[in-house]
Amino acid sequence: MIAAFCESLDKFARANIDARRIDAAHKIEPSILHGLAELGVFGASIPEEYGGSELGLEGVCAVVTALARHDRSVATTVGLHLGLGTRGLVAFGSDALKERWLPDIASGKKLAAFATTEAGAGSDLAAIRTRGMEEDGALVVNGEKIYVTNGGLADVYTITASTPGLGGARRGHSLLLLERDDVGVKRGAEEDKLGLRGSSTNTMYFDDARIPLDRVIGVAGEGMTHLAHVLAWGRTAMAAGCIGSATAALEATVAHVAHRQQFGKTLDAFEVVQDQVSEMAATRFAMQAVVHAAATGPRLLSASTTAKILCSEGSWDITDMAIQLHGGSGYIEETGIALILRDARVTRIFEGANDVLRTHLGLLEATVPAERARLAGRSPLGAVADALHDTLTELRTDAARRFGIKLGRQQRILHRLGELALLRDSCDAVVELASAPDAPSNAMDLASRWLHVARLRSLAPISEFADASSPVLPFSGVAHA
């Protein structure tokens, strides 16, 4: 079912989506959104009882990947709706909230958005200042949210707000549902962006916006717990979009090096080019593996973080190499590769800045080490993954011995632990995917190549990261360097 649905999306996109035209216009034509609605795209994550197709996270990822091969702005608009925009309502909303809004959301009549980032609360979600205060049996919401994807298009918004006292939580946060037409809800102008120019991004203002108490999504005061799940869904869907972008860049590169001639032969005849394209393909395979692991496995929170970091950086690396191998033509907008690169850059920032997420992964590994079975006996490639896990364990054990409970303050060590955990998890996912019965014929070659890449990345001197006394150039020195 998912494969057939994506085939219909691909056919529609080839006929109707012009990425360069969308980029130049800074908007997606309404006819495209209407056509996607008719195909049932906006209901992919919605339960069938409310008019959706309930494809699950794996299906959502497939949809976003398919669209991103053609245009990342369209994929972002759809992916935000299917992930962050609706997941809170689907997973935690009351029956009454679902019955009221999900049918229109599934049909595409109403588009969904999600708003959590603030000027003083980006990756630091605990610093959220938007407040919802109970007053005369209602909630009065005040604050503002920046960089709201789908903000200018959406009819329904899930927002995070501090709700002191609500549900008995003195300092709790809650997920709230607001509508475009609620009194006190205002939208700012569209942002002028480096990439994703066709998607809508703006600031949302809440000025004494008064909503009924039943607009709280899930348990009042437990919004941060709900938010963790919603973000995991959103990060996985976003990572899937990175696969689509990387695929477009890789396919264009394979075609280019097959016909572009230099020094009397095509580029793909040169060993260096062969190595570069092979690494691009292996990186894309690793991206597919970690998204599959997140969408289908039991560890969504950590797996989604790994997928987000690896896929956003992998997409950038693949597209950057695509430009390099295209030569001068890659720098020209007409080829479309430059657009893919511009669209890819923000994915390393939004839905959690990658360096912050790496540190979070490291802290998780330091406090609750992942339970993991040895892979050496299950796959010929498993020994490499096991060795990487052993390297991580060695660093974690040594750091815990040296710093004890103060390890949580050693950001460089946590960052390095997070990098090793990411590489370990990517290797595990790659080995699993390559060993699957329906794996492509070249899966083992791709997996072997990625394991080689991961091993090289893991070999940075551990002592450099484990030594808290390593010198750091003062900011004043940086500024005048």
N, C-alpha and C positions, 0 to 999 in steps of 0.2 A: 504493500500500500504506500509506504513512504517513498520508495523508488519511483513508482508510477506518478505520484504527486509531484515529485521533483522534476520529472521529465516534462510534465505539463508546465511547470514554472520556467524551465529552461526554454521551452518553445515560446512561451509568452514573452520572456525577456528578450530573446533574439529578435522578435518582431516589434517590440514596443519600447525597449529601454536603450537610450543613447546616453552613455555615461558622460561624454564630453559636453553634450547639450545641457544635461542637468547641472553639471559643474559650472558652465558659463551662465546659466540662468539663475543659479543659486536657489533652485527650488525643483521639486518633483512635480511634473504635470499631474493635475487631478485625475486625468484619464488613466494614468498608470495605477494610482491607488484604487480607483474604481474597478479596474480590471483585476487587480490582485484580490480585491474583496469578492468579486464574482467567482474567482477560483477557490475561495474559502481560506485564503492564506491567514487572515486575521483571527481565525478560529482554531488554528493548529494546536494551540496550547490549552484550549478551553474544553471542559468536559462535554460529552455528547448531549447530556440532558439539557444543556444550555445552548445548543446549536453549534458546538464546535466539533472538531474531528478527534480531539484528545490524542495527539500523536506522541505525547510525552517529551521529555527533554531530548532524547535521541532524535525524534522527529523534528523538533524545533531546530536543532543544530543542523540537520540536513537541509531544512528550508533556508536557513540563513546562509549556509555555505553555497547553496545553489544560486541565490540571488547575488551574493557578493562576487561571484565570478563575472557578473555583468556590471554591477555598480554598487559601491560600498554605501553610498548615501541611501539607496533604496533598502539595502540589507540592514542598515542601522535603524532606519525608521521601523521596519517590520520586526527586527530582532528586539528592539527596545519594547515594542508593544507586546510581543509574545513572552518576553522575559521579565525584566524589571517592572514594566508597566502593569502587568496583570497577575504576576505570580503571587503577590501578597493576597490579592482578592481570592484567587483560586484556592490557595493552600490554607488560608486562615480566615477568610471572610465568612460571615454568618450566612445562613440560607437566604435570609431576606435580602442582604446585599447582593448575593450572587444572582438571585432571581430578578432583581431590579436592573442590574447593569450588564451582566455577562451576555445575554442574548444580543444586545446591540453591539457589544464589543466583538463578539464572535462573527457577526455579519459584516463588520467593518463600518457600520453606521457611526460608531463612536470609536475614536482612536485613544489609546491609553499612553500615559507618560508617567515618569517617576521622578521625584524631586527630593534630593537629600543634601547635595553639596551646597555649602554656604561660603561666604568670603573668608570666614575664620574657621571653617570646618570642612576640609577637603578629605584627606585620608584619615584625619582625626575626627571620627564621627561622634565621639563623646563630647565634642565642643559645640554641638548643634545648639543654636540660640532660638530658633523658631519655637514658639510656645503655643500650646493649646490649653486654655484655662476654662474650667467648668464655671458656668455662670447661668443661673436660672434654668437649669435643666438642658443647657446646650454647651457646645464648645466654642470659644472665641479664639481664633487663630491669628497670631501676629508674627511677622518675620518675612524673610525673603530667601529664595533659593536661586542659585546661579547655575549656568551651564545646563539648563534643563533640556535634554534631548526630547524632541517631539513637542516641546512646550507651546510652540505657536500653532500646532496642528491639532493637539489633543482636546478631547472633551472631558476626559476623566483623568484625575491625577492622584497617584498614591504619594503621600509625603511623609517624612519623618519629622516628629516634633517632640520637644520636651513637654511632658504632661504631668507636672508635679501634683501629687495627691490623687490623680486619677487611678482608680483601681486599687487604691491603698498604697501605691508606690510613691514614696516621698520624692524620689528623684527619677522617676521612671520616664521612659520614652514610649511613644506609641506610633503605629502606622495609622494614618488618617486618609480618608477618601474625600476629595473635593471635586467639584465640577467647575467647568469653565464659567458657567453663568451664576455661580454663587456670588452673592453680594460681598464685596471686599477682596475678590480675587482679580488681580490685574496682571497683564503680561507686558514685559518690556520688549524692546526692539530686538530683531534678529541679530545675532553676533556675526561679524565678518571673520571667517575662519581660514586657516591655511588649507585644510582639506575638509572632506565631508560637507562640501558647500551646499549640496542639495538637501541635506537634512536640516531640520529646524532645531535651533539652539538659542534659548533666550533666558532672561531672568523672570522669575515669578514673584509677585508681591502679594502678601496677605495682610490686609489692613482691617482689623476687626472683622475678619471673615467668620460668620456665625453659621455653624453646622450642627445638625442633631447629634446627640451622643451615640446614636446607632451607626454613625459613620466611622467609628473606630474599627479598624481591621484587626481581628484576632483579639488577644487578651490585652486589655488596657494596662499600660505600664511595662509590658514585656516586648516592646517594639524592637529592641536591639537583638533579642533572640530571633524574632521573626525576620528582622533585617538580614541577619547572617545567611539565612536560607535563601531569601530573595536575591541577595548579591551573588550567592553561589550559582544560582540559575542564570542570572544576567551575565556573569563572567564567562560561564561556559558557552552561552549563546554568542557572546562577543568573540570568544576564541574561535568558534566555528566560522564566523565571518572572516577571520584572518586566514583560515584555510582556503576559502573561496578566492580572496585577493591573491594569495600566494600561488594558487593554481593558475589563475589568469596570467600572472607574471611568468611562471614557469613554462606554461604552454607557449606563450609568445616567444620566449627565449629559445626553446627547443626548435621552433619553426625558423627563427632567425639564424641560428648558428648552422642550421642544415643547408641554408642557401647562400649565406653571406660568404664571399670569397676574399681571402687575403693571402698574399705570398703564393698564389697559384693553387690554393685548395680551400675547401670550405672550413669554417671555424671549428666545426665538430670533429675535424680530423686531428686537431691539436690536442695533445695529452693534457695540457693544463686546462683547456676548456672542458674537456671530458670530466676532469676531476671537479671543476667548479659546478658543472651542471649536475653531476652525481651528488654533490653535497647539497645542492638546492633540493633535489628530489628526496634525499634522505631526511632533510629537515622537514619537508612537507609531510613525509610519512610519520615522523615523530609527532608532528602537530596533530595529525589524524588520530594517532594512538592515544595521546593524552586527553583529547576531547572525548574519544570513545570511552576511555576509562572513567572520566568524570560523569558522563551522561548515563552510563550503565552500571557503574561500580557502587560500592557501599560507602565510600569516603568522599562524599560530594564536596564538603567544605574545603578540605585540603587539596583534593584533586582539581577542583575548579580553579584554585589559586595557581597551581602548577600549570594548568592549561592556559590560563590568562597570560601569565608571564611568558611561557615558552612560545605560545602562538603569536603574541604581539611582537615579540622580538624576532621570531622566525620569519614572520611575514615581512618585516622590515629588511632583514638580511637577504631574503630571497629576492625581493624587489630591487634592493640596492645592487645586487649582483646582476640582475636582469638589465638594469641601466648600463652597468659596466660592459656587459657582453654585447649590448646593442650599440655601443660606441656613442658617437655624437647623436645618432638618431634617437637614442634613449632619453636624451635630455630635451628633446623637442616634444611639445604637448601632443602633436598629431599622432604619435605612436601609441599614446595612452598609458605608457609605463610611468611617466612622471606623475600622472593623476593618481595611479595606484599608490605610489610612494607618498604623495601628499595625504591621501586618505588614510594611509597606514600609520602615520606618525602619532596620532593622538591615542591610539590603542595602548601605547605604553604608559599613558597617563591616566585616562579616565577609567572608572570602576576600580580605582585603587592604583596609585603610582607603583610601578614595579619594584623600586627599591624598598618601599615601605612593605609591600607584600612579601618580598624576599626575607625581610627581617621578621615578619610575622611567621613565615614558614620555619625560620630558624628557631624562633621562640617555641613554636609548637613542637619541633623536633627535640629541643632541649628539655622540655617539660613533660611531654607525652610522646615518647618515641614511637614511630609507626611499627605496628606488628607486621612482620613480613616473613614469608616462607622463602627458603633458599631456592634458587632457580637452576642451579647447575645441573641437577639431575633430571630436569624437565626439558631442557633445550640446550643445544650446543652453544648458544649465545649466552646462556644464563650465568656462566662463570664471570663474565665481564661485569654484568649487573651486580652480582654478589660482591665482587671486588670493590666496586664503587660504594656499595652499602658499608663495607668494612672500613673504608676510608672515612666515611661520615661518622661511623660509630667511634672510631679512634679519636677524631677531633672532638666529638661531643663528650666522650669520657674524659679526655685530657682537660677540656675547658671546665667541666663540672668539678674536677679535682682541684683545679687552680683557683677558681672563682667562687665555687659553692653557690649560695643563694644570690650572690651579686652577679651571676652570669647574665641575668636579665637586663643588666645595664651595659653590657659589653656589645655595643651595636655592631662593630666590625665583625666580631666573632659570630653573632647571630646572623648577620648578612651572609657570611661565608657558609654557615650551617644551612641556611635557606637555599643557597645556590647548589650545594651538594645534595640536599634533599630533592630539589627540583630535578637535577640530573639523574639521581637514583630512580625517582618515580617515572621519569621519562623513559629510562632504560627498561624498567619493569613493564611499562605499558607497551613499548615497542616489541619486546620479546613475546608478550602475550598476543599482540595483534598479528605478529608474523607467524605465530604457531597455530593460529586459528584455522579450522578446516577450509574456510572459504577465502583465505588470504590470497592475494595476487601471486602470480608465479615468481615475481622478483622481490617478494616481501623479505625473504631472508637476506638478500643482498643489500636492500635498503636498510634493514635493521642493523646489519653488521656495520654498515657505513656510519649510521648514527651512533652506535656504541663506540666506535672509534673517535668520533667527534666529541662525545660526552666525556670519554676518558681523558682526552687532551685538555678539555676545559677543567677537569677536576684536578689537574696536576699543578695548578698555581701554588706557589710555596705556602704551605699551611702556616708556617711560623709567622709569616707576614701578617696574617689575620689573627693569629692567636696571641700576639704580643700586644698587650694594651698600651705599652709604652712607645709604640712605633711613632716616629715624629710626624706631625701634621703641620703643613704650612699654614700660618695664621691667615685669617681673611684679609688682613691689611697687606700681607705679603702677596696674596693672590691678586688683589686689586691693582697693585703697582708692578706686577711681574712684567 
